[in-house]
Amino acid sequence: MTLSILHRCALCAGLALSLCSEIGARDWLLNSGESVSADFYFRDGDETWLKDHDGKLYVLKTQELKAEDREFIQRFEDVLTDLDFKSWPRQIRSSGASRLTGGPASYRSNNFQIFAASADPSFVSETALILENAYHMIGSLPLPLDPAPPVPLKHFTVRMLDRPQFEKSFGSSVKNLYPEKVKGAYMAKPRELWLPLDATTAQDFTATLVHEIAHQSMHDWLPLLPLWFIEGFAEYLASVPYENQVFRFDQSEKGLREVLKTRYGSPPLLITHPARQLSTENWQNSSQDYLSGLFLVFYLAEYDRDGKGTGLQAYLTEINAAREQTETWFTEIQSMADDYNARVRQFRSEMAQYRNEIESVKSELRSGKKAFVRESAPNRVVIAGTPAIPSRPVAPAQPTNLPDAVLEGRSRAVNLITSAKQAAVIELLQGRSFDEFAEEMRNAFHSRGFAVEYR
């Protein structure tokens, strides 16, 4: 399936650019003799979707269009073949790079620094291998995530703690959760993954690692994304079977059934309606919230429309564009602040010199040896036989646009992110209403034996 013309044109290059500009407002001719003036929206199977400037959608059987229009769509899609989103993976194998050094308290692999004073070295090695493979898997997904350790560090940090130490550290950092029940946690402020050692023997230990690495490797994205995606995406990746260092996306349904059996109980599976999930930020950290996020992300990655995860990729692409523009604004604002602060430092240096000169003149006056008269010019004093008192340095005016720019920058950033989330949801829906999307989602799971119902 191709995406909306506005989004696709942003991705076009070379020949594709000229074709994108051509495919805008167009009169589409039907075999019946009718015509429709609209933009090409997408083609799905034997249907072609058009959208006019008023936002009205036209769904036509592709064969209803004149031959030249069908050829035009085909040429457009052929040009975009190399630019199209990649298919969702079936398997992702180990990167093959997991050399562990150090010990006995601190270890390093290619991308992780692990502090584990109380852990067996062989277990640390096994954990490091899973961490490396999970990080490689996330980076291999056809998503614009570009996961990396936090700048300027070159490694992610993992701490393996005994249970009392974990409960003390975790409980003092996170309120309203029961640390004795937590099997692992990504702590955003220090950017560290904390693992209680007694949880490492749990059957779902690998899933816990994958879930938390999904958070850690996406740290810079977390403020921009809704919790349904943050937790749903982590839950989805954690449900993918991991066998012989291979993440088996081709067995994801089997993994989902196993997760439902061990963590979420028997059918019916009540989840939040997509309309509420996609349009609100209402996250209560409940088991049902996690289950709802899991099903929504699973559907977007595995079942929706073309089965390539196209909607998911479009969603993150939209958010990523907002992130990059936000960073540009903050860079500009910071440059303005740096320039002003440099002028303030220069003023303070001049003021210090001015005060020293004033004190020198005062000292001479106190000695009673010098007479002085006031000049007509304001703030100028001439002392008989001595140089005039220097003029007071002028303080740099705070840029009138700096406070506004900072406020505007924050406001624009927030507005941009909010707008990007709304636009990203539109990309997910791909021309459907919330109810239509929800019905397709439920039907997809029902056809595969998952008894999903909305609450």
C-alpha positions in Angstrom: 0.0 0.0 0.0 1.2 3.5 -0.7 0.8 6.3 1.8 -0.9 9.6 1.3 0.6 11.8 -1.3 1.7 14.5 1.1 3.8 12.1 3.1 5.1 10.3 0.1 6.2 13.5 -1.6 8.3 14.3 1.4 10.2 11.0 0.8 10.6 11.3 -3.0 13.9 12.2 -4.8 15.0 12.7 -8.4 12.5 11.4 -10.8 10.1 10.7 -8.0 10.0 14.4 -7.1 8.7 15.3 -10.6 6.2 12.6 -10.5 5.0 13.6 -7.0 4.4 17.1 -8.1 2.5 15.8 -11.1 0.3 13.5 -9.0 -1.2 16.4 -7.0 -4.6 17.8 -8.1 -5.7 15.6 -11.0 -8.8 14.9 -12.9 -9.4 11.2 -12.7 -11.5 9.8 -15.5 -13.9 6.9 -15.0 -15.0 4.4 -17.6 -18.6 5.6 -16.9 -17.7 9.1 -18.3 -17.6 10.7 -14.8 -14.5 12.5 -13.5 -13.2 13.3 -10.0 -10.8 16.1 -9.2 -8.7 14.9 -6.3 -5.3 13.8 -5.0 -4.2 10.2 -5.1 -4.4 8.8 -1.5 -3.4 5.2 -1.8 -4.2 2.0 -3.5 -5.3 -1.0 -1.5 -5.8 -4.3 -3.4 -8.3 -3.6 -6.1 -9.4 -0.3 -4.6 -8.0 3.2 -5.3 -8.6 5.9 -2.7 -8.7 9.6 -3.7 -9.1 12.6 -1.5 -10.2 16.1 -2.7 -9.2 19.4 -1.2 -12.2 19.4 1.1 -11.1 16.2 2.7 -13.8 14.0 1.0 -12.6 10.5 0.3 -13.5 8.6 -2.9 -13.1 4.8 -2.9 -13.2 3.5 -6.4 -12.6 0.1 -8.0 -9.3 0.6 -9.7 -10.7 -1.0 -12.9 -13.3 1.8 -13.0 -10.5 4.2 -13.9 -9.5 4.9 -17.4 -6.4 3.0 -18.6 -4.2 6.1 -18.6 -5.0 6.7 -15.0 -4.3 3.1 -14.0 -1.0 3.3 -15.9 -0.2 6.6 -14.1 -0.8 5.0 -10.6 1.4 2.0 -11.6 4.2 4.3 -12.8 4.0 6.2 -9.6 4.2 3.0 -7.5 7.0 1.7 -9.6 9.1 4.8 -9.0 8.4 4.5 -5.2 9.3 0.8 -5.0 12.8 1.5 -3.8 11.5 4.2 -1.4 8.7 2.1 0.1 8.8 1.1 3.7 10.6 -2.2 4.3 8.6 -5.3 5.2 8.3 -6.3 8.9 11.0 -8.9 9.6 10.4 -12.6 9.9 13.6 -13.4 11.8 16.4 -11.3 13.2 19.6 -13.2 14.0 22.4 -12.4 16.4 24.8 -9.7 15.4 27.6 -12.1 16.3 29.5 -9.6 18.4 29.4 -10.1 22.1 32.9 -10.0 23.6 32.7 -9.6 27.4 35.7 -8.2 29.3 36.4 -7.1 32.9 35.1 -8.6 36.1 34.5 -9.5 38.8 32.4 -6.4 39.7 32.3 -4.5 36.4 32.0 -5.9 32.9 31.9 -4.6 29.4 30.5 -5.9 26.1 30.3 -4.1 22.8 27.4 -1.8 23.9 26.9 -2.4 27.6 28.6 -1.7 30.8 27.4 -4.2 33.5 27.9 -3.7 37.2 27.3 -7.0 38.9 29.4 -7.5 42.0 27.3 -10.4 43.3 26.6 -12.2 40.1 28.3 -15.3 38.7 30.5 -14.4 35.7 29.0 -17.0 33.4 25.5 -15.6 34.1 26.7 -12.1 33.4 28.1 -13.4 30.1 24.7 -15.0 29.2 22.9 -11.8 30.2 25.2 -9.6 28.1 24.6 -11.8 25.1 20.8 -11.4 25.4 21.3 -7.6 25.9 23.4 -7.3 22.8 21.1 -9.4 20.6 18.0 -7.4 21.8 19.8 -4.1 21.1 20.8 -5.4 17.6 17.2 -6.6 17.0 15.7 -3.2 17.9 18.2 -1.4 15.6 17.3 -3.8 12.8 13.6 -3.1 12.8 12.4 -1.0 9.8 11.7 2.0 12.1 13.4 5.4 12.3 14.6 4.7 15.9 18.4 4.8 15.5 18.9 3.5 19.1 22.2 4.4 20.7 23.8 4.9 24.2 23.3 8.3 25.7 25.7 11.0 24.5 28.6 11.3 25.4 28.7 7.7 26.7 29.6 4.8 24.4 27.8 2.1 26.5 24.5 1.5 28.1 24.6 1.0 31.8 23.1 -2.1 33.6 23.2 -2.7 37.3 22.5 -6.2 38.7 21.5 -5.7 42.4 20.5 -8.0 45.2 16.9 -7.8 46.1 17.3 -5.6 49.3 19.5 -3.2 47.4 17.1 -3.1 44.5 14.1 -2.5 46.6 15.8 0.3 48.5 17.0 2.1 45.3 13.9 1.5 43.3 11.5 2.3 46.1 13.1 5.6 46.8 12.9 6.6 43.1 9.5 5.3 42.0 6.4 5.9 44.2 3.2 3.9 44.2 4.8 0.7 42.9 5.7 -2.4 44.8 9.5 -3.0 44.3 9.3 -6.5 45.6 7.2 -7.4 42.5 9.4 -5.7 40.0 11.6 -7.9 37.9 13.5 -5.2 36.2 13.3 -1.4 35.5 14.7 1.2 33.2 15.5 4.2 35.3 15.2 7.2 33.0 17.0 9.8 35.2 20.3 8.0 35.5 19.6 6.2 32.2 20.3 2.8 33.7 18.7 -0.6 33.6 18.4 -2.1 37.1 17.9 -5.9 37.5 17.2 -7.6 40.8 19.3 -10.8 40.9 16.6 -13.0 42.3 14.5 -12.3 39.2 17.1 -13.6 36.9 15.9 -17.2 37.4 12.4 -16.3 36.3 11.0 -18.0 33.2 10.4 -14.6 31.6 13.8 -13.2 32.4 14.7 -12.8 28.7 11.4 -11.1 28.1 12.1 -8.7 30.9 15.5 -7.8 29.4 14.0 -7.2 26.0 11.2 -5.0 27.5 13.6 -2.8 29.4 16.2 -2.5 26.6 13.3 -1.3 24.4 12.9 1.6 26.9 16.6 2.2 27.4 17.5 2.2 23.7 14.7 4.6 22.9 15.4 7.1 25.8 15.4 10.2 23.6 12.0 9.2 22.2 10.3 8.7 25.5 9.1 12.3 26.1 7.6 12.4 22.6 5.6 9.2 22.6 2.4 8.2 24.3 2.5 5.5 26.9 0.4 3.1 24.9 3.2 3.0 22.4 6.1 3.1 24.8 4.8 0.2 26.9 2.9 -1.6 24.1 6.0 -1.6 21.9 8.2 -3.0 24.7 5.6 -5.7 25.5 5.3 -6.6 21.8 9.1 -7.1 21.4 9.2 -9.0 24.7 6.6 -11.4 23.4 8.5 -12.4 20.3 10.0 -15.9 20.7 13.8 -15.9 21.2 15.4 -19.2 20.1 19.1 -20.0 19.5 19.9 -16.3 19.4 17.2 -15.6 16.8 14.2 -13.4 17.4 11.4 -15.3 15.7 8.9 -12.8 14.4 7.6 -15.5 12.1 6.3 -17.1 15.4 5.0 -14.0 17.0 1.4 -15.4 17.3 2.8 -18.3 19.3 4.7 -15.8 21.5 1.6 -13.7 22.0 -0.4 -16.8 23.0 2.3 -17.7 25.5 2.3 -14.2 27.0 -1.5 -14.2 27.3 -1.4 -17.6 29.0 1.3 -16.7 31.5 0.6 -13.1 32.2 -2.9 -12.0 31.2 -5.2 -14.9 31.8 -7.9 -16.5 29.8 -10.3 -15.0 27.2 -12.3 -12.9 26.8 -9.5 -10.3 26.4 -10.9 -6.9 27.3 -8.8 -4.1 25.9 -9.2 -0.3 25.5 -11.0 0.8 22.4 -8.5 2.3 19.9 -10.4 5.5 19.7 -9.7 6.2 23.4 -6.2 4.7 23.3 -5.1 6.8 20.3 -6.7 10.0 21.2 -6.0 10.3 24.9 -3.0 10.1 27.3 -5.1 8.3 30.0 -2.6 5.7 31.2 -3.3 4.2 34.7 -0.3 1.7 34.7 -2.8 -1.2 35.0 -2.5 -4.7 33.6 -5.3 -3.8 31.2 -3.3 -0.8 29.9 -0.3 -2.9 29.1 -2.5 -5.5 27.4 -4.2 -2.9 25.3 -0.9 -1.4 24.3 0.4 -4.8 23.4 -2.5 -5.7 21.1 -2.5 -2.3 19.4 1.2 -2.4 18.6 1.0 -6.1 17.6 -1.8 -5.3 15.2 0.0 -2.4 13.7 3.2 -4.4 13.2 1.7 -7.7 12.0 -1.8 -7.4 10.7 -2.8 -3.9 9.6 -3.5 -3.4 5.9 -0.4 -4.6 4.0 1.2 -6.5 6.9 4.5 -4.6 6.6 4.1 -2.4 9.7 3.6 0.5 7.3 1.3 2.4 9.6 3.7 1.9 12.5 6.6 3.2 10.4 4.6 6.2 9.2 3.6 7.0 12.8 7.2 7.1 14.1 8.4 9.0 11.0 5.9 11.7 11.7 7.0 11.9 15.4 10.7 11.9 14.4 10.2 14.9 12.1 8.8 16.8 15.0 11.7 15.7 17.2 14.3 17.0 14.8 12.5 20.3 14.3 12.1 20.7 18.0 15.9 20.1 18.5 16.6 22.8 15.9 14.4 25.3 17.7 16.1 24.6 21.0 19.5 24.9 19.4 18.6 28.3 18.0 17.3 29.5 21.4 20.4 28.2 23.2 22.6 30.1 20.7 20.7 33.3 21.5 21.1 32.6 25.2 24.9 31.8 24.8 25.4 35.1 23.0 23.6 37.1 25.7 25.5 35.3 28.5 28.8 36.1 26.8 28.0 39.8 26.7 26.9 39.6 30.4 30.3 38.1 31.3 32.1 40.9 29.4 30.0 43.5 31.2 30.9 42.0 34.6 34.6 42.1 33.7 34.3 45.7 32.8 32.4 46.5 36.0 35.1 44.9 38.1 37.7 47.1 36.4 35.5 50.1 36.8 35.0 49.5 40.6 38.8 49.1 41.0 39.4 52.5 39.3 36.6 54.1 41.4 38.2 52.8 44.6 41.5 54.2 43.6 40.0 57.7 43.0 38.1 57.5 46.3 41.4 56.7 48.1 43.0 59.8 46.8 39.9 61.9 47.7 39.9 60.6 51.3 43.6 61.7 51.7 42.4 65.3 51.4 45.1 66.1 48.9 42.9 66.6 45.9 40.2 69.1 45.2 37.5 68.4 42.7 34.9 70.1 40.7 31.8 68.6 39.0 31.6 68.8 35.2 28.5 69.9 33.4 28.2 66.4 31.9 26.3 64.1 34.2 28.0 61.4 36.1 31.5 62.9 35.3 33.8 64.2 38.0 37.1 65.9 37.4 39.7 65.8 40.1 42.3 68.5 40.1 45.5 67.1 38.9 44.1 63.6 38.2 42.4 61.9 35.3 38.6 62.0 35.3 36.6 59.1 36.9 35.8 56.6 34.2 32.3 56.3 32.8 30.3 53.5 34.2 30.0 50.6 31.8 26.6 50.1 30.2 24.9 46.9 31.0 23.9 44.8 28.0 20.2 45.0 27.4 18.6 41.6 27.7 17.4 40.8 24.2 13.8 41.7 24.2 13.1 38.5 22.2 15.0 36.1 24.4 12.4 35.5 27.1 9.7 35.4 24.4 11.9 33.2 22.3 12.4 30.8 25.2 8.7 30.7 26.0 7.8 30.6 22.3 10.3 27.8 21.8 8.8 25.7 24.6 5.3 26.5 23.4 6.1 25.7 19.8 7.9 22.5 20.9 5.0 21.3 22.9 2.5 22.3 20.2 4.7 20.7 17.6 4.8 17.4 19.5 1.1 17.5 20.1 0.4 18.3 16.5 2.8 15.6 15.4 1.0 13.0 17.6 -2.3 14.0 16.0 -0.8 13.9 12.5 0.8 10.5 13.3 -2.5 9.1 14.4 -3.9 10.2 11.0 -1.1 8.2 9.3 -2.1 5.2 11.4 -5.7 5.4 10.5 -4.9 5.7 6.7 -8.2 7.1 5.8 -10.3 5.1 8.3 -12.5 6.3 11.1 -11.7 5.1 14.6 -14.6 2.8 14.5 -13.5 1.4 11.1 -10.0 0.9 12.4 -11.3 -0.8 15.6 -13.5 -3.1 13.6 -10.6 -4.2 11.3 -8.4 -4.7 14.3 -10.9 -6.9 16.1 -11.7 -8.9 13.0 -8.0 -9.5 12.4 -7.5 -10.9 15.8 -10.7 -12.9 15.8 -9.8 -14.5 12.5 -6.6 -15.8 14.2 -8.3 -17.1 17.3 -7.8 -14.2 19.7 -11.0 -13.3 21.5 -10.5 -9.6 21.7 -13.3 -7.3 22.9 -13.3 -3.6 23.6 -14.3 -2.0 26.9 
